């Protein structure tokens, strides 16, 4: 059974930075791509960023490109989301997820992920 544990959320002012972490267990972490998604109040869950199994291929939603950076440390079985220049519209619950199938490229398609963390709240005040 795969378990994902997110941490690092909280309250930050607009323009500030925050780093989210997601530690995985229960699977050979280095074989699987990871993704971050978010869900704002009253809205559906949307893709934020993804990284492939090696960390070399990344993919971002247009809304966060240039501000957010996804990375991974396979030795620590952890994926990170560094968020800079935060805006109030970044306020959401952020979820990490692990892909169903090993290897392959970073992907935005939510259906390609089959295990999800419990989510961590990020609130950006104006």
Secondary structure, 3 states (H helix, E strand, C coil): CCEEEEECCEEEECCCCEEEEEEEECCCHHHCCEEEEEECCCCCEEEEEEECCCCCCEEECCCCCCCEEEEEEHHHCEEEEEECCCCHHHCEEEEEEEECCCCCCCCCCHHHEEEECCCEEEEEEC
